[in-house]
Amino acid sequence: MNILKILNNIDSRIIYLLLAVAVISPMLLEIQLPIEPDEYAATAHKAIEKTFNEKDKKILLSFDYGPSTEPELGPMSFAIMKQVLLSGNEVHLSALFPTGMGMMTQTINKIKSDSELQDLGINLNENIFELGYAPGGEAVIKGMLSDIPKIFPEAKNKVKNLCDYDFIVSFSAGSPGSKEWVQFAGDQSATQCDGKKIKVTTGVTAVQVTELLPYVNSGQLQGILAGLSGAASYESLNGVYGPASKNMTPQSFAHILIVILIIIGNITYIFLNARDGSK
């Protein structure tokens, strides 16, 4: 029973140390766990791949997040942007968050330093167009549906309105973000664009997923990328073991350790209570 008492009173510093080892070890050893793509990421990937199998298409990526959520949303934006650029189509970028501009620049820099894109000689300066940031949230989206140059004057010779896009992706850490793009762009497009329905999908932090699943199930969203696992799933579908996939390994090890500690805690609690009750 002494061992049960010891396990029941593990110093919190030991737990933190074990957690640090669980996180750091797979990173140092470069352990790679297989990534099984989830169905929601597969739906988004299939929809984008099917849309951009043809040339002369445009996608709008909205960077609606900041540095605190970059580890989850950054890999998604890179993966989707690269996928569309490899198809030879245009990628346009906007932001509903002021901090989104920094995330946009960071993603562009990663794209421009990507060896595969460099080797293929894709003209990134021509195929990437930055609309920029505009304050106003849903009002900006409503305005873009009718007249983009009125909000982003530099877009005058590029696009007229959201109807010129074949797909919209919001990388969202809150509001304004995914919901607003669905409600004021995707849902309204059939009426505003002479029957053309703009497809919309999103990449969000893990805590947002449950509130957006009804939009996925109704078909208003073409799948969803759910947090770090969603980003890793998308990388896997692109045939790449990228930063999200690499970060999934230490996260998985940490989760396994936490589950083990919970099991140990429950076992010691049951046995010690049973012993005390028999006295």
N, C-alpha and C positions, 0 to 999 in steps of 0.2 A: 504493500500500500504506500510505502514511502515514495516510490516512483510516481504514483498518482498525485501525491501532494506536491511533488516538484513540478510536474507538468501543469498542475492546476494553478501554480503560482509563478509561472515563467515571467522573468523580469521583462518589462516592455522594451528595454534596450536590446535584449537578445532578439526579440521579435523584429525590431528595426534592422538589426544586423543581418538576420536571416533574409529579410526582404531585400536588403541591399545586395546581398550575395545572389539572390534569385534573379535580380534585375541585371546586375553587372556581368555575371558569369556568361550567359548566352551571348552577350555583346562582345566580350573579349574572345570567346571561343568561336564566334561567328557561326553559331548554330542556326540552321535554316529549317523551319517547320513548314510542311506543305500547307498551302492555302487552298481551301475549298470555297470557290465563289458562292455567295448566297444568291437566292433567286431574284431579289430586288435589284442587286447590282447587275446581274445577268440581263434583266429586262431593260435597264437603262443602256447597257453596252450594246445590246442587240438593236435597240431603237436608233441609237446614234450611228452605229455601223451601217444599218440599212439606209438611213437618210443620206449619209455622206459617201455612199458607194458611187454616186453620180457627181459630176463636176458642177461648178458655178453655184455652189450652195454657200450659205452663210450661217454661222452659229454665233449667238450672243452669250458670253459668259459674264455673269454678274458676281463681283467679289464683295459679298455682303458679310464680311467678317474682319477680325483684327488679329494682332500677333498672338493673343492668348489661345486662339483656336487654330493657329496655323499648323501644328503637328497633325491634326485630324483632317483639316480641309485643304491644306497646301498640296499634299500628294494627289488629291482628287483633281484639283484644277490643272496641275501639270499633266496628269495622265490623259484627261479629256482633251486638253489643248493640243497635246502632241498627236493624239489619235486623229484629230480632225486635220491638222497640218499635214500629216503623212498622206491623207487622202487627196491633198492638193486643193483644199477649200479654204475659205477665209474664216478667220476667228476675230470677232469684235469683242471688246472688253469694256465693261462699265462697273460702277460701284455705287451702292446705296449707303454704304458706310464710308465716312471720311478716311478711316484706317484701311479701307479696302484698296486705296491707291498704292500704299506701300506693299500690300500683298500681291497686287497686280504686277508691280515692278519686279518684285522678287521672283515671281513665276516666269515672267518674260526673260529675265536674266538666266534662269535655269534652262529655259527652252533654247535660248541662243547659244548656250554652252553645251548642248546635247550633241554628242558625237554622231549619232545616227542621222539626225536632221542635217548636220553639217556635211556629212558624207554624201547625202542625197542631193545636196545643192539647192534645197528649197529656199526661195526668196522670202525670208521671214519678215523683212521690212514691208514687203508688199502684201503679204497674207495676214499680217497682224495689224489691227487698227484699234487704237485706244480712244474710246469715247470720253472717258474720264469719270469724275464724280459729280453728282448733282444732289443737293439737299432737297428733302421733300417727301421721301418715301413713296407711298402709293400714288401721290400726285405726279411724281416723276414718271412712273410707269404708265399712268393714264395719258400723260403728255406724249410719251414716246410712241404710244399706240397710234396717235394721230399725226405727230410732227416731231421727229427726232432733232432736226437741225435747229428748231426753236429752243431746245434745251441744251443741245451740244452743237454749237455753230460750226465746229470743225468737221462735222459729219455731212455738211451740205452736199458735197459731190460724191458721197459714199452710199448713204441710205436715206430714204424718205421717212419711213416709220417702221414699227415692229413687223409689219406685214412682209417686209423684205427679208426677214429671217425665217429659216426653216426649222430652227431649234433654239430653245433658250434653256440655259442651265444656271441656276442660282446656287452659289456656295454660301450657305447661310448659317450664321451663328445666333440668329434671333430675328427681331422685327425692326425695320422692314427687311423682308427676305422671301423665303419660299412661298408662304401663304399669299403674299401680295402679288408675286409673279404669276401664281396660278389664277387668282381671283380677277386680277385686273389686266392680265396679258393673255394667258392661255384660254380662259373661259370666255373672254370678250372677243377673241381674234376672229372667230367664225362670222360674227356680225360685222366687225370693222374691216375685215380683209376679204370681203366678197366670197364668203364660204370657206376660205382657207383656214384650217385649224393649225395654229402653231403648236408644235409639240414642246412640252416642258418637262424637265426633270430637275433633281436637286441633290446636292451633297450637303449633309448637315451633321452637327455634333450629335453624339449618341443620345443625349438627353432629349433631343427634339423629335426623335423618330416616331414615338407612339402617337403624337398629336398630328403627324402628317400621313400616317398610314391610311386613314380614310380616303385621302386624295389619291393615293396609289391604287387602292382597291376599286375606286370609282373610275379609274382610267384618266383622271385629270393630271396625274403625274405619271410619266413613263419610268416607273421604278424609282428607286431612291438609294443613295449611297449613305449608309448608316455609320457615321463615325470612322474610327481608325480601321475597323474590320471591313467596312464598306469600301474604303480606299484601297485596302490590301486586296479585296476581291476584284476590284476593277483592274489593278495592276496585274493580277493573275490572268484575267481575261485578255489583257493586252500581251500576255506572254513575258511579263517583266517581273523580276523580284526587286521591287523598288523600296524606297524609304518606309512606306507604310507597312509593307510585308516584313521588313527587318524589325520594325518597332513592335510588331505583333508578337514576336518571339519572347522578349523580356516581359511583355505584358501577360502573356500566357503562363510563363513560369511563375510570375507573381500571383496570378489567380490560383494556380495549382497549390502554391504554398498557403495561401489564405484558406482554401478549402480544407487542406490537411490540418491546419491549426484549429479551424472550427470543429472538425471531427474530433480531434484530440480533446478540445475543451468540453465538448458534449459528453464524451466517454468518461472523462475524469469526474465531471459533475454528477453523472448518473451513479457511478460506482461509489463515490465518496458519500453521496446522499443515502444510498442504499446501506452502506456500512453504518453511518450515523443513526439511521432509522432502526437498525437491528439491535442497537445497544439499549 
